[in-house]
Amino acid sequence: MTNPEQLEERLAVFIDHENVAIGARSVGLRFDPKPLMDALAERGRLIARKAYADWNLFREDRRGMVDANVELVEIPQRSDSVRKNAADIQMAVDAIELALTRDFVSTFVIVSGDSDFTPLVGKLRELNRRVIGVGVKGSTSAMLPGACDEFLFFDRLDGVQRLDGRSSSAPSDGAGRSGRGRSKKAASRRGGDGGAVPAAEGDLQALERLVTRTLSGLQGSSTDGVVLSSNLKRALLRKDPTFAEQDYGFRGFREMLHHLAEQKVLVLSEGTAQGDPQVEFAERSTGVDEAFDLLRRTVAELAEELGGDPPLSGLKDQVRKRQPGFSEKDLGYGGFLQFCKAAVARGVLRMDWEQEDEEYYLYVPSGDDA
């Protein structure tokens, strides 16, 4: 029998304290490791916790680090030389050494917004280690998040404290708000607005598009078409390591999936493991059949107007004239051509490629009513 402890992630945390502490202060926050450690504890067992700095310059932060069981690695600044990268180098050396000598460490957490750590992240991933990055939204290099498997913004974590001692459950205007906000429904679930900004309807629609497109791709690449919620979450993070369901007002990924199920976007059923449901499309409610019918009618009407088969180019605009706001992405398709090919596969339409025109032409199969 497999020991559950053998299945859990084992994390090693490396903190570039100067970078994140100064970054947090720049947006009015105090870098306290406890909210970060709490978030990481949900992802696995914390094996090692190290923070690098000249601690004489950050004496007020030492108590919080010790209370969070973080090992303080002293990198003293010498007055006769510039040691800007001393902490970065030591941190990188220690991380690689741990990766080479401790096979059981499955995940490395690099807490810094400095792009100089991008090669370290790449090397750790080459060693088949998962890498979680952590930084402050306003002071993190654009290069770093995309290099990681997952990236957390410190200012979005629950329990982060402002410099004045108040709790920061949501970023202030100057604290790197993501811009996507939270939904009204999610705010009501928290018992009030809690300082949250309701998400626009388009933001939640964008979430639906992202999830449906990702699910469609996973179903297409799976041999049996079965997609578990854990696989869906990992795929979303591979597309965007900064993805966080909290940005849309949901406390967890399961709550987000239940919301999409309530909206008749998805159907959840019991999966192979408890707490990891299977995710499928709600076929009757996605509007796929209605969209195919709209496409078919558009092609038939254009064929009558043109006296011949309409080309693919410009067809989407014609569909939108008949149904403003139409988007194949709402149905889980990556593009309009993919949507048309799906209609062909369903037998709704036929599509031919004309080499001379370098164009697809569509038509309704003979014998069907226009």
C-alpha positions in Angstrom: 0.0 0.0 0.0 1.3 3.5 -0.9 2.1 5.7 2.0 0.2 9.0 1.6 3.3 10.9 2.7 5.1 9.5 -0.3 2.6 11.2 -2.7 2.8 14.7 -1.2 5.0 17.4 -2.6 8.2 18.2 -0.7 9.2 21.9 -0.9 12.4 23.8 -0.4 12.0 27.6 0.1 14.8 30.0 -0.9 14.1 33.7 -0.1 16.0 36.7 -1.6 14.9 38.8 1.4 16.3 42.1 0.3 14.5 41.9 -3.0 11.0 41.0 -1.7 11.3 43.2 1.5 12.1 46.3 -0.5 9.5 45.4 -3.1 6.8 45.0 -0.5 7.7 48.3 1.1 7.4 50.0 -2.2 3.7 49.1 -2.3 3.0 49.8 1.4 3.3 46.2 2.6 5.5 44.4 5.2 7.1 41.2 4.2 6.1 38.7 6.8 6.8 35.1 5.8 3.8 33.6 7.6 1.2 34.2 4.9 3.6 32.8 2.4 4.4 29.7 4.5 0.7 29.1 5.0 0.0 29.2 1.3 2.9 26.9 0.6 1.9 24.5 3.4 -1.3 23.9 1.4 0.9 22.7 -1.5 3.1 20.2 0.4 5.5 19.6 3.2 8.1 22.3 3.7 11.5 20.6 3.9 13.9 23.6 4.0 13.4 27.3 4.5 16.2 29.7 4.0 16.4 33.5 3.7 19.5 35.4 2.4 20.4 38.9 3.5 22.7 41.1 5.4 20.6 40.8 8.5 22.2 43.8 10.2 20.2 45.8 7.6 17.0 44.0 8.2 17.0 43.6 12.0 13.3 44.3 12.3 12.5 41.4 10.1 14.5 38.8 11.9 11.9 37.9 14.5 9.2 37.1 11.9 11.6 34.9 10.1 12.6 33.0 13.2 9.0 32.6 14.2 8.3 31.1 10.8 11.2 28.6 11.3 13.2 30.2 8.5 17.0 29.7 8.6 18.7 33.1 8.3 21.7 32.9 6.0 24.0 35.8 6.7 25.5 37.6 3.7 27.5 40.5 5.2 28.1 43.6 3.1 31.7 44.7 3.0 32.5 48.4 3.0 35.5 48.0 0.7 33.6 46.2 -2.1 30.3 46.0 -3.9 28.5 42.7 -3.1 25.2 43.3 -4.9 25.0 39.7 -6.2 26.5 37.9 -3.2 23.2 36.7 -1.8 21.9 35.8 -5.3 25.0 33.6 -6.0 24.9 31.9 -2.6 21.2 31.2 -2.9 21.6 29.7 -6.4 24.5 27.5 -5.3 22.5 26.2 -2.3 19.4 25.5 -4.4 21.4 23.5 -7.1 23.3 21.6 -4.4 20.1 20.6 -2.7 18.6 19.5 -6.1 21.6 17.3 -6.8 21.9 15.8 -3.4 18.2 15.5 -2.2 16.2 13.6 -4.8 13.1 13.6 -2.5 12.8 17.4 -2.8 10.2 17.7 -5.6 9.5 21.5 -5.6 11.7 24.5 -5.2 10.2 27.9 -4.2 12.2 30.9 -5.3 11.1 34.0 -3.5 12.3 37.0 -5.5 11.2 39.2 -8.4 14.7 39.4 -9.8 15.1 38.2 -13.4 18.7 37.1 -12.5 17.1 34.0 -11.1 15.5 32.9 -14.4 18.5 30.7 -15.3 18.3 29.0 -11.9 14.6 28.3 -12.5 15.4 26.9 -15.9 18.2 24.6 -14.5 15.9 23.3 -11.7 13.3 22.4 -14.2 15.9 20.6 -16.3 16.5 18.6 -13.2 12.8 17.6 -13.3 12.0 19.8 -10.3 8.8 21.8 -10.1 9.4 25.5 -9.5 7.1 28.0 -7.7 8.1 31.6 -8.0 7.0 34.3 -5.5 7.4 38.0 -5.9 5.7 41.4 -5.4 3.4 42.4 -8.3 4.9 45.8 -8.9 8.5 44.9 -8.6 8.7 41.5 -10.3 10.5 41.2 -13.7 8.3 40.2 -16.5 10.7 37.4 -17.4 10.5 35.4 -14.2 6.8 34.3 -13.9 6.8 32.7 -17.3 9.8 30.6 -16.5 8.2 29.0 -13.5 5.6 26.3 -13.2 3.5 28.5 -10.9 4.0 32.0 -9.7 2.4 33.6 -6.7 2.2 37.3 -6.1 2.9 38.1 -2.4 0.6 41.0 -2.3 -2.4 38.7 -3.2 -1.9 36.3 -0.4 -4.3 36.1 2.5 -3.0 37.7 5.7 -0.5 40.1 4.2 0.1 43.1 6.5 0.4 46.7 5.6 3.2 48.8 7.0 0.6 50.5 9.3 -0.3 47.1 10.7 -3.7 46.7 9.0 -4.5 43.5 7.2 -4.5 43.6 3.5 -7.1 41.1 2.3 -7.0 42.7 -1.1 -4.4 45.0 -2.7 -4.9 48.7 -2.5 -4.9 50.9 -5.6 -1.2 51.3 -5.3 -0.4 47.7 -4.3 -0.4 46.0 -7.6 -4.0 45.1 -8.1 -4.4 42.5 -10.8 -7.1 44.5 -12.5 -9.4 41.5 -12.7 -11.0 42.0 -9.3 -13.6 39.8 -7.7 -17.1 38.9 -8.7 -20.1 40.3 -6.7 -21.2 36.8 -6.0 -17.8 35.9 -4.5 -17.8 39.1 -2.5 -21.2 38.1 -1.0 -19.8 34.7 -0.1 -17.3 36.5 2.1 -20.0 38.3 4.0 -19.5 41.7 2.4 -17.3 43.4 -0.1 -14.2 43.1 2.1 -12.5 45.8 0.0 -12.9 43.7 -3.1 -13.7 45.2 -6.5 -16.5 43.3 -8.4 -15.2 41.7 -11.5 -16.8 42.9 -14.8 -18.9 40.4 -16.6 -16.3 40.3 -19.4 -13.7 39.1 -16.9 -15.8 36.1 -15.8 -16.5 35.4 -19.5 -12.7 35.5 -20.2 -12.3 32.9 -17.3 -15.0 30.7 -19.0 -13.1 30.9 -22.3 -9.8 30.1 -20.8 -11.2 27.0 -18.9 -13.3 25.7 -21.9 -10.4 26.1 -24.4 -8.0 24.3 -22.0 -10.5 21.6 -21.3 -11.1 21.1 -25.0 -7.4 20.7 -25.6 -7.0 18.2 -22.8 -9.9 16.1 -24.0 -8.4 16.1 -27.5 -5.0 15.0 -26.3 -6.3 12.4 -23.8 -6.7 8.8 -25.1 -10.0 8.3 -23.3 -11.1 11.9 -23.1 -11.2 11.9 -19.3 -9.9 15.1 -17.6 -9.6 15.4 -13.8 -9.8 18.7 -12.1 -6.1 18.4 -11.0 -5.1 18.0 -14.6 -7.1 21.0 -15.6 -5.5 23.2 -12.9 -2.0 22.1 -13.9 -2.7 22.9 -17.6 -4.0 26.3 -16.7 -0.8 27.0 -14.7 1.3 25.8 -17.7 -0.5 28.4 -19.9 -0.2 31.1 -17.3 1.9 30.5 -14.2 0.3 33.5 -12.5 -3.2 32.1 -12.9 -5.1 32.3 -9.6 -8.8 31.6 -9.1 -8.7 34.1 -6.3 -8.3 36.9 -8.9 -11.9 36.1 -10.0 -13.3 36.0 -6.4 -13.1 32.3 -5.7 -11.6 30.9 -2.5 -10.3 27.7 -4.2 -10.2 25.9 -7.5 -13.0 23.6 -6.5 -15.3 26.5 -5.8 -14.5 28.0 -9.2 -15.4 24.7 -10.9 -18.7 24.5 -9.0 -19.5 28.0 -10.1 -18.9 27.1 -13.7 -21.1 24.0 -13.2 -23.8 26.2 -11.8 -23.5 28.3 -14.9 -24.0 25.2 -17.0 -20.6 25.5 -18.5 -19.2 22.3 -17.0 -20.4 19.1 -15.5 -18.5 17.6 -12.5 -18.7 13.9 -11.8 -16.8 11.5 -9.4 -13.2 10.9 -10.5 -10.8 8.1 -9.8 -9.6 9.8 -6.6 -11.6 11.4 -3.8 -11.7 15.2 -4.1 -10.5 15.2 -7.7 -13.7 15.2 -9.8 -13.8 14.5 -13.5 -14.6 17.6 -15.6 -16.7 17.5 -18.8 -18.5 20.0 -20.9 -22.2 20.6 -20.3 -23.1 19.7 -23.9 -26.7 20.8 -23.8 -25.9 24.2 -22.4 -22.7 25.2 -24.1 -24.6 26.4 -27.1 -22.6 24.3 -29.6 -25.6 23.0 -31.4 -27.1 26.4 -31.6 -23.8 27.9 -32.9 -23.5 25.2 -35.6 -27.0 25.9 -36.7 -26.2 29.6 -36.9 -23.1 28.9 -39.0 -25.1 26.6 -41.3 -27.8 29.2 -41.8 -25.2 31.9 -42.5 -23.5 29.7 -45.1 -26.8 28.9 -46.8 -27.9 32.5 -46.9 -24.6 33.7 -48.3 -24.6 31.0 -50.9 -28.0 32.2 -52.1 -26.8 35.9 -52.1 -23.5 35.1 -53.9 -24.7 32.5 -56.2 -21.9 30.2 -55.0 -20.1 28.8 -52.0 -19.0 31.5 -49.6 -15.3 31.6 -48.6 -14.0 31.2 -45.1 -12.5 34.7 -45.0 -15.1 37.2 -43.9 -17.5 34.4 -42.8 -17.0 35.2 -39.1 -18.0 38.8 -39.6 -21.2 37.6 -41.4 -22.0 35.3 -38.4 -21.6 38.2 -36.1 -23.9 40.3 -38.1 -26.6 37.7 -37.4 -25.6 37.3 -33.8 -23.6 40.2 -32.3 -21.0 39.1 -29.8 -20.5 35.6 -31.2 -17.2 34.1 -30.4 -16.1 30.5 -31.0 -13.8 30.8 -27.9 -16.9 30.8 -25.7 -17.5 27.3 -26.9 -14.0 26.0 -26.2 -12.5 26.4 -29.8 -9.2 28.0 -30.3 -10.1 29.7 -33.6 -12.8 30.1 -36.2 -11.2 27.6 -38.5 -11.2 25.0 -35.8 -14.9 25.7 -35.1 -15.7 25.3 -38.8 -13.8 22.0 -39.0 -15.8 20.8 -36.0 -19.0 21.7 -37.9 -17.7 19.6 -40.8 -17.0 16.7 -38.5 -20.5 16.9 -37.2 -21.9 16.8 -40.8 -23.4 20.3 -40.5 -21.3 21.6 -43.4 -18.8 20.7 -46.0 -15.6 22.6 -46.7 -13.2 22.4 -49.6 -9.8 23.9 -50.1 -9.2 25.7 -53.4 -5.4 25.7 -54.2 -5.7 28.4 -56.8 -7.5 30.8 -54.5 -5.6 29.5 -51.4 -9.0 29.6 -49.6 -11.5 27.4 -48.0 -15.1 27.4 -49.3 -18.1 26.1 -47.3 -21.4 24.8 -48.4 -24.4 23.0 -47.0 -24.5 19.3 -47.9 -27.0 18.5 -50.7 -30.3 17.2 -49.6 -30.4 19.4 -46.4 -32.9 22.2 -46.1 -31.3 25.6 -46.3 
